Amino acid sequence: MAKILVTGGLGFIGSHTVVELQEVGFDVVIIDNCSNSSEDVLEGITKISGITPEFEKLDLREKSKVIDFFSRHHDIEGIIHFAASKAVGESVEKPLLYYENNITTLVYILQELQKKNKANFIFSSSCTVYGQADELPITEDAPVKPAESPYGNTKQIGEEIISETCKVTPSLNAIALRYFNPIGAHASANIGELPLGVPANLVPFITQTGIGLREQLSVYGNDYETRDGTAIRDYIHVVDLAKAHVVALQRIIEGKNKSNYEVFNVGTGTGSTVLEVINSFEKVSGDSLKYKIVGRREGDIVAAYADTNKANNELGWSAQSTLDDAMASAWKWEQKVRNKS
Ligand SMILES: NC(=O)c1ccc[n+]([C@@H]2O[C@H](COP(=O)([O-])OP(=O)(O)OC[C@H]3O[C@@H](n4cnc5c(N)ncnc54)[C@H](O)[C@@H]3O)[C@@H](O)[C@H]2O)c1
């Protein structure tokens, strides 16, 4: 079976994708510098699939090492590029770190792929490129809005770099997947999300509050024009998201793509408010969550959820898990990480 390079394969979404690739028989090699993950994740992957993927600890910012890697691995048929820095707030403080880590690494990889007779490339993009969309649900044709942060900008620029490279590189097939809000963990609780420090995302903050690691959750604003006043997002189970990568990769490997650069939304198509997410946690955990309503947060958008028709029709993929399923898996993982299960 084909060999696939997964950059950032020890991270949250990467590790789940490695497992799904292994499940359908792909041979996986991981590159990760462990800046936001640990080598222990390999153990979790092995426990699930029974296969320890090949791993190279390598920083993709080191161009000579990227060149060397590809010179040693001629047999790689597909690349899924997760490796990036992803903390929106940190990107505002340290923009150059984000441009270096998210842009130069992409350029170095694409330079190597241009040398190949055929290359298949999947890029981790984000619904952040839409900003506050004018229409909901958000289709792939919705305009890309000016980025709210250097992080968001790296996703927009990343997409442009790939699109322009594809135009002059017929041997390169690429798909950018615009993720909505990935949550949850593998059902086995052998892999999951491991935020460093205070989580910036809602669900890890909720589970850490539930386990007693955080005092209480702050809900930013309950006066938005939504059904309960709190902001709406499209929360997708990370295993569903991982499976979308597998089908996207198969599409380009099998030559079923309609052009050599395509973009797909990956979400559930359903928006949930912050209060609905809290309710889901309370339901699956049987505990009540401590939270307080505070003012709106600068830069937050009101509502975002995906139109998933393109992914449903073209990729033959749709999210299978409910919010409660995803929340239950996130809670199981949190309990395991804190040794309370
Ligand atoms: N999690 C989300 O909410 C979300 C939403 C939209 C898009 N994305 C994108 O999806 C991708 C994966 O996100 P994630 O949540 O799994 O993040 P993550 O931080 O868990 O995983 C990223 C991995 O890449 C590695 N890495 C970072 N820089 C590297 C470098 N220079 N060389 C080698 N390895 C490097 C990290 O150590 C980490 O293991 C990222 O590109 C992120 O921007 C994430």
The ligand as an SDF file (V2000), in Angstrom:
LIG
                    3D

 44 48  0  0  0  0  0  0  0  0999 V2000
   -7.2380   22.2220   16.1070 N   0  0  0  0  0  0  0  0  0  0  0  0
   -7.9540   23.1250   15.4590 C   0  0  0  0  0  0  0  0  0  0  0  0
   -8.9040   23.6860   16.0160 O   0  0  0  0  0  0  0  0  0  0  0  0
   -7.6530   23.4720   14.0190 C   0  0  0  0  0  0  0  0  0  0  0  0
   -8.6140   24.1350   13.2510 C   0  0  0  0  0  0  0  0  0  0  0  0
   -8.3230   24.4610   11.9270 C   0  0  0  0  0  0  0  0  0  0  0  0
   -7.0730   24.1380   11.3820 C   0  0  0  0  0  0  0  0  0  0  0  0
   -6.1520   23.5090   12.1700 N   0  0  0  0  0  0  0  0  0  0  0  0
   -4.8300   23.1810   11.5880 C   0  0  0  0  0  0  0  0  0  0  0  0
   -4.6600   21.7830   11.6090 O   0  0  0  0  0  0  0  0  0  0  0  0
   -3.2820   21.4570   11.7700 C   0  0  0  0  0  0  0  0  0  0  0  0
   -3.1310   20.5030   12.9410 C   0  0  0  0  0  0  0  0  0  0  0  0
   -3.6970   21.0840   14.0940 O   0  0  0  0  0  0  0  0  0  0  0  0
   -3.6820   20.3420   15.4980 P   0  0  0  0  0  0  0  0  0  0  0  0
   -4.8320   20.8560   16.2690 O   0  0  0  0  0  0  0  0  0  0  0  0
   -3.5140   18.8980   15.3070 O   0  0  0  0  0  0  0  0  0  0  0  0
   -2.3470   20.9810   16.1030 O   0  0  0  0  0  0  0  0  0  0  0  0
   -1.2080   20.3140   16.9840 P   0  0  0  0  0  0  0  0  0  0  0  0
   -0.3800   21.4220   17.5330 O   0  0  0  0  0  0  0  0  0  0  0  0
   -1.7670   19.3270   17.9280 O   0  0  0  0  0  0  0  0  0  0  0  0
   -0.3690   19.5180   15.8750 O   0  0  0  0  0  0  0  0  0  0  0  0
    0.6190   20.1350   15.0730 C   0  0  0  0  0  0  0  0  0  0  0  0
    1.8610   19.2750   15.1580 C   0  0  0  0  0  0  0  0  0  0  0  0
    2.8680   19.8400   14.3140 O   0  0  0  0  0  0  0  0  0  0  0  0
    4.1120   19.8070   14.9860 C   0  0  0  0  0  0  0  0  0  0  0  0
    4.9400   20.8810   14.4230 N   0  0  0  0  0  0  0  0  0  0  0  0
    4.7310   22.2260   14.5270 C   0  0  0  0  0  0  0  0  0  0  0  0
    5.7130   22.8920   13.9010 N   0  0  0  0  0  0  0  0  0  0  0  0
    6.5560   21.9650   13.3670 C   0  0  0  0  0  0  0  0  0  0  0  0
    7.7520   22.0370   12.6030 C   0  0  0  0  0  0  0  0  0  0  0  0
    8.3140   23.1980   12.2770 N   0  0  0  0  0  0  0  0  0  0  0  0
    8.3420   20.8760   12.2230 N   0  0  0  0  0  0  0  0  0  0  0  0
    7.8020   19.6810   12.5610 C   0  0  0  0  0  0  0  0  0  0  0  0
    6.6760   19.5530   13.2970 N   0  0  0  0  0  0  0  0  0  0  0  0
    6.0590   20.6870   13.6870 C   0  0  0  0  0  0  0  0  0  0  0  0
    3.7650   19.9710   16.4630 C   0  0  0  0  0  0  0  0  0  0  0  0
    4.7500   19.4560   17.3320 O   0  0  0  0  0  0  0  0  0  0  0  0
    2.4550   19.1990   16.5650 C   0  0  0  0  0  0  0  0  0  0  0  0
    2.6680   17.8380   16.8940 O   0  0  0  0  0  0  0  0  0  0  0  0
   -2.5660   22.7850   11.9460 C   0  0  0  0  0  0  0  0  0  0  0  0
   -2.0550   23.1780   10.6870 O   0  0  0  0  0  0  0  0  0  0  0  0
   -3.6670   23.7160   12.3920 C   0  0  0  0  0  0  0  0  0  0  0  0
   -3.3900   25.0540   12.0500 O   0  0  0  0  0  0  0  0  0  0  0  0
   -6.4110   23.1540   13.4640 C   0  0  0  0  0  0  0  0  0  0  0  0
  1  2  1  0
  2  3  2  0
  2  4  1  0
  4  5  1  0
  4 44  2  0
  5  6  2  0
  6  7  1  0
  7  8  2  0
  8  9  1  0
  8 44  1  0
  9 10  1  0
  9 42  1  0
 10 11  1  0
 11 12  1  0
 11 40  1  0
 12 13  1  0
 13 14  1  0
 14 15  2  0
 14 16  1  0
 14 17  1  0
 17 18  1  0
 18 19  2  0
 18 20  1  0
 18 21  1  0
 21 22  1  0
 22 23  1  0
 23 24  1  0
 23 38  1  0
 24 25  1  0
 25 26  1  0
 25 36  1  0
 26 27  1  0
 26 35  1  0
 27 28  2  0
 28 29  1  0
 29 30  1  0
 29 35  2  0
 30 31  1  0
 30 32  2  0
 32 33  1  0
 33 34  2  0
 34 35  1  0
 36 37  1  0
 36 38  1  0
 38 39  1  0
 40 41  1  0
 40 42  1  0
 42 43  1  0
M  CHG  2   8   1  16  -1
M  END
$$$$
